[in-house]
Amino acid sequence: MDRVPIIGSPQLFDRVIADIQRGLADNLDWLDYSFGRAERLVKIVNGRRIYTPNVYVGGNEYLPVMPDEGLGNFSFFVLHDPQDVDWSAHVQSFMTAPFSLIVWVDVRTIVESRNTEQIKAEILDALGRTLVRDGSFEITRISEQAENVYKGYTLDEVDNQFLMHPFAGFRFEGVIKTKQPCMR
């Protein structure tokens, strides 16, 4: 699997996300995988609905991106509804959506002690160095508690332990913007 798997022929938000994926990978040498947009999949286990974030890897295959020491340090994106659209025929259109960037790390591979503020600063620095061609993004909020990092997904008490030392997770929330050229 590529370290930075980019969706084929990215359009709209996926183009902006691809730029951010590359920026994170280029500026964070400890990041093992910089995934793109995850989809929320549901499965029924013992009569209970379980929601998990999964990235498409090809064919009919998806990779779950829940806390897991087997994947190493990784990031992925969640594009939230609704998306605001400023669209008119024969005019360049603009789209805006709330988004989250989720980063999961094994702290031992980055710093000697549990300095999550240093890791957060490195991520923000990497985002600040990222060049986005067909849009923009801004970060407005950061969460670190398990129930907030994986908000919208099913985590039980066992999974929550994956966000205790030596592991940590962050959810960077903000707004992502893109544009589509006028098609005549």
PyMOL commands that set and color helices and strands:
alter all, ss='L'
color gray80, all
select helices_A, chain A and resi 13-27+107-109+116-128+146-149+157-163
alter helices_A, ss='H'
color red, helices_A
select strands_A, chain A and resi 33-37+39-45+48-58+61-64+74-79+84-86+93-106+135-143+167-180
alter strands_A, ss='S'
color yellow, strands_A
deselect
rebuild
show_as cartoon
